[in-house]
Amino acid sequence: MRARALPRHCFSCCSTPRAIRSARSSTSISEMVRASFYWLLGITAFLIACEIVLHALPVSSATETGYYSDPLIITYPPGHQWTTATGWDLRNAQRNRSNNAGFLADRDFVYEERAVALVGDSYVEASMLAAADRPGAQLERSLGDRPVYAMGGPGSALLDYAERIRLAHEQYGVRDFVVLMERGDVRQSLCGSGNIHGPCLDRQSLQPRTETQAAPGLAKRILRHSAFAQYLFSQLKFSPERLWRQIVMQSGPVAPTKPAVAGGMANRAGLARADAPVREVDAVAEAFFSRIKPYVSGKLVIVIDSDRAGPNTGMPVPDADRARFISLARAAGALVIDTEPVFREHFARYPLKLEVGPYDGHMNALAVRLAMQAAVDGLATFR
């Protein structure tokens, strides 16, 4: 006897829940894939649009710095062109071009014993100022009859300046030098300061060491040519490391607040403590003057920056490092121009600021003029 077949509706009733679940799962996965695709497409379109727009704006571009002509001196590639700007709104935008020696300077360097080498860090390069307002250009105009070789190197310190003095003398025959120093240049010559191109002194032993900067990796070389990446890291100063540190700090227990220092004598960023030991300053100064001695066959004028906050801002924070270095430099035979009385005299007569802005503490064009005129007077009277 043949078994009786079950009705068709019985199979459909038994299989419906499983089919529905399978259909729903397939639909869910399909929707997720579709949503992810559109999300990635939107992000990609946004990045492409940002890249196109930012390429049309004066966003800071790749500097391509490296050790092109000397194993201890960082420069730009000769003839390199790049853009600099400040902040999210691209203030002080400038288009720059390096000279034959890889420095941001108005003239090419040739062998010329009458030339004056102006050495320093970003204070000398002054890429946020118009070319005519930069220290090299202003010093040359004030001198009148002598070429000035501006040898600025952002992110460098005093012992790096010694290497540029060596280069200027050996390759270009320069005999007279003007060093434009910021207040942190001495202590930044200690290894690990983050402002070193090559030579430095070990923080513990104070023995000479060399810390050269590593060549950029493939990812960095690629990102250098992205306007959006440059805007993110150069204009907005975005730092993944700093962001991670903030996340870690916020996730930990709250540390007790330290009591305020009596009299409001909290140190400003970049200045050494007034009671700090002086052995580091002595060691850096001794290393600097011993290294440049074979190359400075003429005049050495050191112009050292000072507080430019202006009057009615309270008493300046004492800077023992600065005072100590000035004393050591004068003892070594250099003519040191302390800009503090120069700037104080200016503020006594005019209310004009001497900084680029509250967002940038570099010297503005007026401060540069005052400092370079003092250097000219020093070169004229130096014996």
C-alpha positions, 0 to 999 in steps of 0.5 A: 500500500502506497504511503499517502503524500503530505499536503503541499501546505504542510511543507511550506508551513514547516520551512517558512520560519527558516526561510524567513530568517535566512532572507532577513539575514541576507537582507541585513548583510546586503544593507550593511555592505551597501551602507559601508560602500556608501560611507566609504564613497562619501569619505573618499569624495570628501577627501578628494574635494578637500584635496582639490580645494586645499591645493588651490589655497596657500597651505604649507607644502613639503619642505623636503629637508635633509642632509644634502651638502653636509652630514651635520647640516640640514638644508632644503634641496637647492632651488626647492620651492615651497609654501608656508602659512600659519594656523587654520586660516593660513595667515602670513602665507609666503612662497619660498625658494631655497638658494644654491646652498639650500638655505632660504636666502635672497642671494646665492652663496659664492666665495666672498670674504667680504660677506657676513654670515647671519646664523640662527634658527627660524628667527633667521629664516623668518619664513612667516615674514615677507622676504624684504622684512627678513633678518638677512635682507634687513641686515644687508640693506643696513650694511649697504656694501656687503653681502649677507649670507642668511643661514637659518635652520628651523628647529636647531640650536647653538651647536648647530650654529657652529657647524654652519659657521664652519661651512660658511668659512670653509666653502665661502671664505666668510670671516665675519659672523652675526649669530641671532640667538633665541633664549632657548638656544643654549639648553636646547643644545643638550641631546634629546631637546628635539631642536638638534640637527646634529651635534649635541651634549649628553645630558648626563655626562655633557660629552659631545654626541651626534643626533642626526634626524632619521630619513622620512619613511615611505608613508611620510614621503607620500603624505608630504605631497597631500595638501590635506595632510599638510593642512592637518599636521602643519596648519592644525598641528594635529598630533596622534601621539599628543592625542593618545597621551591626552586620552591616557591621561584622561582615563587615569585618576585625577592628580592633586593640584599643585599649589600656586607658586608664591608671587606668580613666578611660574616659569614661561615655556622654553625658559630654564628655571632661574635656580637651575645649575649652570654647568650645562650652560658652561659646557655648551658655551665652551663647546660652541666657542672652541668649535668656532675658534678656527673659523671666526677670523674676523668679527663675531657679533651675537644678538640675543633675544629678550622679553618682547611682551612689552610694558604693563605685562609684569616683571619678566621671569629671571633667566639665569641661563641667558645671563650666564651665557652673555657673561661667558660669550663676552669673556670669549671675545664676542660682542654680545648685543643684549636686545633687552635695553634696545626693546625697552627703549622702543617701548618707552617711545612707541606702543608698537608690538614686536611679535608676529602675533599672539599666535606666533612669538617670533620677531616681527619686521619691526623687531628684526629691524631693531635687532639688525640695526644693533648688529650693524652698529656692533660690526662697525664698532667691533675691534 
